[in-house]
């Protein structure tokens, strides 16, 4: 993000910077009370273009986007390769600063290092992944999605007993084939909410719920 507030094809950075500044200062005023008004006013004066927002414009392909997002979903806030040394009391690590891509190395007390890491731990029940498009929930068009499925596959779509064949046909792998020894596995038990349940029962409930949604649409 440059100081001129350049825009990429997707995000208006001037708006993001100003919106972040306004939201943050209003929230701080609501918590700290009237005593914060003078500081708030000074922040508006000193930061006329808003607060810094790291949303640097990049043109990248879908694979790069998936790799970038996946890093935050399945990895810690800092890669272990960036941690250079730990002597029992202090942690030395390095990173490239977002503002100017400058190489920075820091040595801080271990407790401070942990404090920086736990900022990135999401709150309980916070959704790290949200679905869009065909995977989004509660859309009116969902009741018509079955029309996009080839008629030759409708029998798999409606039949519980063909679930194995349906997965093989749709996704190209056999869910009961062991990926290591290639032997056929047997479904013994299914657990839902920490309770053993019948796979047939789960299927019937899902189909009943699906039929109810279609009939009410």
C-alpha angles and dihedrals in degrees: 000000000000127000090247089068097239118194129227126204091274115028132050099217095191089060093046093051094048094043092050091049093049095045094047096046093046091051092049091049091051089054101038098036131213092333088074096058096090092050090046091053091049091051090056090049096046095041105042092158094051131251124313115277120189102218101122112185113250133173108216140151125251093260091058091049092050091048091049095049093042090057090064095042099050106021137061122261091262127033116239088236088068093057105090104178145357119190098180095268107040135039123213117200140156138215142163111257112238096221098061104359088244118161110248128186121192136185114199137159113281092242091056090049090053091049090056092050098048091057086076096053107107121230119262112285091010108149111235093181125045123186129227137178115013092357096055117109134230099027124148091225092061091085089063099045092097087071089068090061116091112255089234088066098045091094089059091046093055100036121084093190091060096053092115092052090044092056091046091050096044103038104022100240136092110240091205097050114099108237091216109040096018092226120141113258127211125227106237106167139358123207127202122178089354092303130109110245139175115263088214090053093050091050094049092050092049093048092046090052091046092051090049092054092048093049093049094048 
